[in-house]
Amino acid sequence: MAEPNVARQTKAARQRKIVDHLGSVSSATAAELADLTGVSPMTVHRDIDDLARRGILRKFHGGVSVLPTTVFESSSEFRMQTRSSAKNALAREALKMVEPGMSMLLDDSTTVLALARLLGDVGPLTVITNYRQAIEELRENEDIRLIITGGQYSRTHDSFIGIPDQSSAEPYAVDIVFQSTSTMGTEMTYHQEQDIVLMKRAMLRSGTRRVLMMDSSKVGRTSLNRYVPVSEFTDVILTDDVDPSIVAQLAEKTVVHLATSRP
């Protein structure tokens, strides 16, 4: 029987409404989401279970959330919808470091994905990545030699993740590595999940030039796991709305580039 007084909506549209709402609040209960979407508690629980299986949201006692915490990162699908202007600004600045003929390694961050979308016009490149979204962006470009690395597929991160002694990232020596991570301070970078930390470290070791791309929402915060010191990166690209005092401290440890975050 159809639920009364509710305009018919597709399952995908309803779930997008749930995810969009959770992106603007810290958490919500199933009852709140049922009121939001105008469907029965049973239907909204099915939506929650489906989204949780896909790694898009996390269930906890009393509610659900899509937002990152100090322990868990938000899903790739959710991260792709956030701070797109800042990511595009970082990507435009990073593109200045790319020259035809280079070999490069791209991690599975949605920030670096914005750079992958700009590589099509650069010319011949060798690109190594473990991120399925980057693979989809680059796989049909005949000027790009695409190498896929990693291990077991992670649905939450939409990437292939292997432990360091089994990671196929280890054998490579590339001109430049582009990465982002969850948070950073003036001395250390961080990530919520240990398996991602290990994979990122294996990838970072492959690069002669090692570039970190971070928007202001990630700066001045910590997460559960230490990644690497800021000084491990030869370059850090920040959006220009980062506190100037933090920029000055980072500039003592690495080369800092500021990306114009405003149109």
C-alpha positions as CSV (number, residue, x, y, z in Angstrom):
1,M,0.0,0.0,0.0
2,A,1.3,3.4,-0.9
3,E,2.3,5.8,1.9
4,P,-0.3,8.6,2.2
5,N,0.3,12.3,1.4
6,V,3.7,11.7,0.0
7,A,4.8,12.6,-3.5
8,R,6.2,9.6,-5.2
9,Q,10.0,9.7,-5.3
10,T,12.6,7.2,-6.5
11,K,14.7,5.3,-4.1
12,A,17.8,7.0,-5.4
13,A,16.3,10.5,-4.9
14,R,15.2,9.7,-1.4
15,Q,18.6,8.3,-0.4
16,R,20.3,11.4,-1.9
17,K,18.0,13.6,0.2
18,I,19.1,11.6,3.3
19,V,22.8,11.9,2.5
20,D,22.5,15.6,1.7
21,H,20.7,16.2,5.0
22,L,23.3,14.3,7.0
23,G,26.0,16.3,5.3
24,S,24.6,19.5,7.0
25,V,24.0,18.0,10.5
26,S,26.2,16.0,12.8
27,S,23.8,13.0,12.9
28,A,20.1,12.1,12.7
29,T,17.8,9.5,14.0
30,A,15.7,7.1,11.8
31,A,12.6,8.9,13.0
32,E,14.0,12.3,11.9
33,L,14.9,10.9,8.5
34,A,11.4,9.3,8.1
35,D,9.9,12.8,8.8
36,L,12.4,14.4,6.3
37,T,11.5,12.0,3.5
38,G,7.9,11.4,4.3
39,V,8.1,7.7,4.2
40,S,7.5,5.0,6.9
41,P,10.1,4.1,9.5
42,M,10.4,0.6,7.8
43,T,11.2,2.2,4.5
44,V,13.8,4.6,6.0
45,H,15.4,1.7,7.9
46,R,15.8,-0.1,4.6
47,D,17.4,3.0,3.1
48,I,19.8,3.3,6.0
49,D,20.8,-0.4,5.8
50,D,21.4,0.0,2.0
51,L,23.5,3.2,2.5
52,A,25.5,1.6,5.3
53,R,26.2,-1.5,3.2
54,R,27.6,0.8,0.5
55,G,29.8,2.5,3.1
56,I,28.1,5.9,2.5
57,L,26.9,6.3,6.1
58,R,27.6,4.8,9.5
59,K,25.1,3.5,11.9
60,F,25.6,3.9,15.6
61,H,23.4,3.5,18.7
62,G,20.7,6.1,18.4
63,G,21.4,7.4,14.9
64,V,23.4,7.6,11.7
65,S,26.1,10.0,10.3
66,V,28.0,10.6,7.1
67,L,30.5,13.1,8.5
68,P,34.1,12.1,9.1
69,T,35.3,11.6,12.7
70,T,38.7,11.4,14.2
71,V,38.4,7.6,13.8
72,F,36.4,7.0,10.5
73,E,36.7,8.8,7.2
74,S,33.5,9.6,5.2
75,S,32.9,7.5,2.1
76,S,34.3,8.4,-1.3
77,E,30.9,9.0,-2.7
78,F,30.1,11.6,0.0
79,R,33.5,13.3,-0.2
80,M,33.1,13.8,-3.9
81,Q,30.2,16.1,-3.1
82,T,32.0,18.4,-0.7
83,R,34.3,21.4,-1.1
84,S,34.5,21.1,-4.8
85,S,35.5,24.7,-5.4
86,A,38.5,24.3,-3.0
87,K,39.5,21.0,-4.6
88,N,39.4,22.5,-8.1
89,A,41.6,25.4,-6.9
90,L,44.1,23.0,-5.5
91,A,44.1,21.0,-8.7
92,R,44.7,24.0,-10.9
93,E,47.8,24.9,-8.7
94,A,49.0,21.3,-8.8
95,L,48.7,21.2,-12.6
96,K,51.5,23.8,-12.8
97,M,53.9,21.1,-11.6
98,V,52.9,18.6,-14.3
99,E,54.9,18.4,-17.6
100,P,54.5,16.1,-20.6
101,G,56.5,12.9,-20.3
102,M,56.3,12.8,-16.5
103,S,55.5,9.7,-14.4
104,M,53.2,10.3,-11.5
105,L,51.3,8.6,-8.7
106,L,47.8,9.7,-7.6
107,D,46.3,8.5,-4.3
108,D,42.6,7.8,-3.7
109,S,41.6,11.2,-2.3
110,T,38.8,13.1,-4.0
111,T,41.1,16.2,-3.8
112,V,43.6,14.5,-6.1
113,L,40.8,13.3,-8.3
114,A,40.2,16.9,-9.2
115,L,43.7,17.0,-10.6
116,A,43.2,13.7,-12.5
117,R,40.3,15.4,-14.3
118,L,42.7,18.1,-15.7
119,L,45.4,15.8,-17.0
120,G,43.8,15.0,-20.4
121,D,45.3,18.0,-22.1
122,V,48.8,17.8,-20.7
123,G,50.3,15.3,-23.2
124,P,51.9,12.0,-22.7
125,L,52.0,10.9,-19.1
126,T,52.4,7.7,-17.1
127,V,49.9,7.7,-14.2
128,I,49.8,5.1,-11.4
129,T,46.8,5.1,-9.1
130,N,44.7,2.9,-6.9
131,Y,41.5,5.0,-7.1
132,R,38.7,3.6,-9.2
133,Q,37.3,7.1,-9.9
134,A,40.7,8.3,-11.3
135,I,40.9,5.1,-13.4
136,E,37.5,5.9,-14.9
137,E,38.6,9.5,-15.7
138,L,41.8,8.4,-17.4
139,R,41.3,5.0,-18.9
140,E,40.2,6.2,-22.4
141,N,42.9,8.8,-22.8
142,E,45.4,7.4,-25.4
143,D,48.1,9.9,-24.2
144,I,48.1,8.4,-20.7
145,R,49.8,5.2,-19.9
146,L,47.6,4.0,-16.9
147,I,48.9,1.6,-14.3
148,I,46.6,0.3,-11.6
149,T,48.1,-0.5,-8.2
150,G,46.8,-1.6,-4.8
151,G,45.2,-4.7,-3.5
152,Q,41.7,-5.6,-2.2
153,Y,38.9,-3.4,-3.3
154,S,37.4,-1.1,-0.6
155,R,33.8,-0.1,-1.3
156,T,33.9,2.7,1.2
157,H,37.0,4.3,-0.3
158,D,36.3,3.1,-3.9
159,S,39.9,2.2,-4.2
160,F,42.3,-0.8,-4.0
161,I,44.2,-1.1,-0.8
162,G,47.1,-3.4,0.1
163,I,49.4,-3.8,3.0
164,P,52.9,-2.3,2.4
165,D,54.8,-5.6,1.9
166,Q,52.2,-6.7,-0.7
167,S,51.5,-3.3,-2.3
168,S,52.4,-3.1,-5.9
169,A,53.2,0.6,-5.3
170,E,56.5,-0.3,-3.8
171,P,58.5,-1.1,-7.0
172,Y,57.9,2.2,-8.7
173,A,60.1,5.4,-8.7
174,V,58.0,8.2,-10.2
175,D,58.7,11.9,-10.8
176,I,56.0,13.1,-8.6
177,V,53.4,11.9,-6.1
178,F,50.2,13.8,-5.4
179,Q,48.3,13.1,-2.2
180,S,45.8,14.5,0.3
181,T,44.9,13.2,3.7
182,S,42.3,13.8,6.4
183,T,43.9,16.4,8.6
184,M,47.2,18.1,9.3
185,G,49.0,20.4,11.9
186,T,52.1,22.4,11.5
187,E,54.3,19.4,12.3
188,M,52.4,16.2,11.4
189,T,49.8,14.9,9.0
190,Y,47.1,12.4,10.0
191,H,44.5,10.0,8.8
192,Q,41.6,8.1,10.6
193,E,42.3,4.6,9.3
194,Q,45.5,2.6,9.7
195,D,45.3,0.6,6.5
196,I,45.0,3.8,4.5
197,V,48.0,5.2,6.4
198,L,50.1,2.2,5.4
199,M,49.0,2.4,1.8
200,K,49.7,6.1,1.5
201,R,53.2,5.7,3.0
202,A,54.0,3.0,0.5
203,M,52.9,5.3,-2.3
204,L,54.7,8.3,-0.9
205,R,58.0,6.5,-0.9
206,S,57.8,6.1,-4.7
207,G,58.1,9.8,-5.5
208,T,61.0,12.1,-6.1
209,R,58.8,15.1,-5.6
210,R,56.0,14.6,-3.0
211,V,53.1,17.0,-3.0
212,L,50.4,17.3,-0.4
213,M,47.1,19.1,-1.4
214,M,45.0,20.4,1.5
215,D,42.1,22.8,1.8
216,S,41.6,24.9,4.9
217,S,39.0,22.6,6.5
218,K,41.7,20.0,7.0
219,V,44.3,22.3,8.5
220,G,44.9,22.6,12.2
221,R,43.2,19.4,13.1
222,T,44.2,15.8,14.1
223,S,42.9,12.3,13.4
224,L,43.4,9.0,15.1
225,N,46.6,7.9,13.3
226,R,49.8,9.8,12.6
227,Y,50.6,9.7,8.9
228,V,54.0,11.3,8.1
229,P,55.7,14.6,9.3
230,V,55.0,17.6,7.1
231,S,58.7,17.7,6.2
232,E,58.3,14.4,4.3
233,F,56.6,16.4,1.6
234,T,58.7,18.5,-0.8
235,D,55.7,20.7,-1.5
236,V,52.4,21.5,0.2
237,I,49.5,23.2,-1.7
238,L,47.0,25.0,0.5
239,T,43.9,27.1,-0.3
240,D,44.6,30.7,0.4
241,D,42.1,30.9,3.3
242,V,44.4,29.0,5.6
243,D,45.6,31.1,8.7
244,P,48.7,33.0,7.6
245,S,50.5,32.1,10.9
246,I,50.1,28.4,10.0
247,V,51.3,29.0,6.5
248,A,54.4,30.6,7.9
249,Q,55.1,27.7,10.2
250,L,54.7,25.2,7.4
251,A,57.0,27.2,5.1
252,E,59.8,26.5,7.6
253,K,59.5,22.8,6.8
254,T,58.5,22.6,3.1
255,V,57.7,24.6,0.0
256,V,54.2,26.1,0.4
257,H,52.0,27.0,-2.6
258,L,48.7,28.9,-2.1
259,A,45.8,28.1,-4.4
260,T,43.3,30.9,-5.0
261,S,40.1,29.6,-3.5
262,R,37.8,32.4,-4.7
263,P,36.6,32.7,-8.3
